[in-house]
Amino acid sequence: MAVVKCKLIKITGAVALLDDVLCAAVQEEGFCAENAAGVLRSTTGYTTINEVNPYTSCIEELQMIAKGAGVSLLAPNGRALPAVQGSFDDVKRCIEEETASGRVLAEEIARTEERLGDDEKILAQLMHIININVPLDELFKFQYFKLRFGHMPLENYKALSRYSSESDDYFFFVSSIEGDDVWGLYVVLSSDAARVDSLFESLLFERVIISGRAHGTPRQAYEQMKSDLESAKQELADLRRQRDDYAAKVQERLQEWYAYLSLMNARFKMKTKVLLSDDDHFVLYGYASAKEAPRIAADLGGIEGVSVTCTDPAPDQPTPPPTRLKNLWFFRPFEEYVKMYGLPSYNELDPTPLVALSYMLFFGIMFGDVGQGAVIILAGLLMWKFKGMFVGRILTRVGITSMAFGFFYGPVFGFEDLLPFGYKVNEGSNMNTVLIGSVVIGAVMISISILMNIINGIRQKNLPKVLFSNNSVASLIFYWSLLILVLLFMNFLPAKAMMPILIVIVVLTLLMIMMKEPLEALLKRRKRLVHSSWLDYLLESFFELFETVLSFVTNTISYIRLGAFALNHVGMMSVVFLLAGSASGSHNPVILVLGNLFVIGFEGMIVCIQALRLEFYEIFGRFYEGQGRALSDADDTWKT
């Protein structure tokens, strides 16, 4: 349940062996090639390989042929293995020869589909003027008149009719009225066409151009186009049968060629990450998980004349190692929330387990209902099963905690008395207890966040971050000392004698946080203790310290929303029962069902957002940087 630890594999050898090494390395699924320039501190004496990728165009052509043939380029198991032997030129020639007929067939199908679409469009146009008994060729060849065919909104046509007069220099003929649209044509003198066209455009008249393929009267043209459409459909069906026969014949070979080209393309991409030395040697770096690295190093080192070393990544190398998360299946869906904020750095804690547990806890507290929780689980399963949405998997988890807190609170679809037990959050002093409990949970979560920041500082060997930062050991001591002081002032704790000691601790820890820059300079033995004058530093630090103290207070109080939404949930269901009630004391089942669905959808969405807000603002802000580099930014071959 952390960032996968990896090893840095360095491969060197003579340039003559580079192709053999690349062929072997690209087939190692656990090997993630890294740009050598991002690992070496100095690239003096090295040059990069600058070549044009010859495989891209061939792969695109193969994909186009496969799409036209309606076949998949991947084997049934989802990943085809290379089965083609020979040079790239041989494979390219075979593809050109074998797929020539497929290209011709795909082009014929595309042309026929385009013609079919044109026929359907022309038929739709002719339907609107089918009652006009004038040959189309005669209708549109006037020399001194212009004829425009189209449609406009019915309201605009009424306005046109209302203000028309005998002096108008156009004639509008209605061919049909269909719903809210009026279809027709207007005739205008060529000299007045521009002005009248502007008038009709202002009335939202949408002009339609009748295809030149339509001849005779509209009805004759319609019958002819209908016959042509049937012929085109039959022709398209025949072509698709030929395509299916062709696909069955060449599918396996297409998959083999695609696997070969994919392998060569991956090898070329890896080749661009290699550096060549002045003495005709190459250097290739890559990452592998600590578990897989020894085996991969042994495999690649088996090539005669090649040297392979396997070490831990250097903490000060120019480019940090890529991040790969590894979590229990139950926590895995919450990785998407972490990625929204940013991947953890290689030397940073993976917050996924904390996010998973806290998010489920927050949702359950705010949305506790046995029946509604079960509906959320069902909705999540359907969203994941049929839509593949990661949110569906999260809903199945939070639905469980919703049901768990539902058993604790007592409601089932809002009914408070179905279960013989339950902690009624809206009764008596329970409301205060729920709100106070929410603040306690907030104090615990803030403390955990600070501890995670301290651990990150230790992992990063950043002692000032551990001791003096806004979320350090000093901050944790200050926070709990302040909390205990508040409890003493409110008479929740009896040990009044501890107050002077706690006040001293609070003052000392605040001074440590305020003086973090000079203390850091002393630890690092720098002569200059502050970056500016002492007066400027003290003023700046005072306001920063004020902001830090204020953030502790506001962040702690912010968790009161957990209890507030628990009370809000009860209130919303009370409204549902109020609306569903009747004079006889019974409840309208339809309103109950609709009310529950509304609460599940609307309030459930709000609770999801509020829980995520607590994660990102109150928790992540205290320890998480999220500056990690995804595997896709390096290479996507690290799959184990």
Summary of the structure (lengths in Angstrom):
residues: 640
radius of gyration: 36.7
end to end distance: 15.5
largest distance: 108.7
contacts: 1965
relative contact order: 0.12
helix: 60%
strand: 11%
